[in-house]
Amino acid sequence: MQQFPMTISAAGNFSDSLKPLLAELEMWLNFQALKADWYSNEAHVLQFNFSLVRSLTDAMAQQTRETDSSSWVVAGGYAYLFEPKNLHTKAYIAVEDLLKSGTGIEREIKTRLLAVANAVAAEHDLLRLSL
C-alpha cells in the first residue's frame, strides 16, 4: 500500500481511540491537496509528517536536543520544519489548548494543519487549501 504524501499521527501519550480521527483527518487533508492539484508534478510532491502533541513546549524541547531549533517555525498552536532538499516537512500540532476549550476541536486541528501546509505550499506556488 502506498503511503499518502501527508501523514498524521499522535504522540505516544494519546489514546489509540484517536486512530479513526487521525485516519479521517489524513484522508481529508490529502484529498484537499489532490483537489488543489498539488500532486500533478511527481518530481515535486511536498511530504508532510504531522504529529498531534499535547503541547508545543514538550515537543520542541525534544527537538532542541535533536536538531537546531532555530530552523523551526513556531506559531499559534503549531510548529514545523521544512527541509528543502527532500521537500519534507515535520510538524507538530498542539491540542492541549483545544481540549481545554472543548468546542470545535476537529475544526481547529484542521485549521492548524492547513496553516502549516499552506505556509509551505506558498513557497512553491501551489494553491491554498481551505476548509
Secondary structure, 3 states (H helix, E strand, C coil): CCCCCEEEEECCCCCHHHHHHHHHHHHHHHHHHHHCCCCCCHHHCCEEEEEEECCHHHHHHHHHHHCCHHHCEEECCEEEEEECCCCEEEEEEECHHHHHHCCCHHHHHHHHHHHHHHHHHHCCCCCCCCC
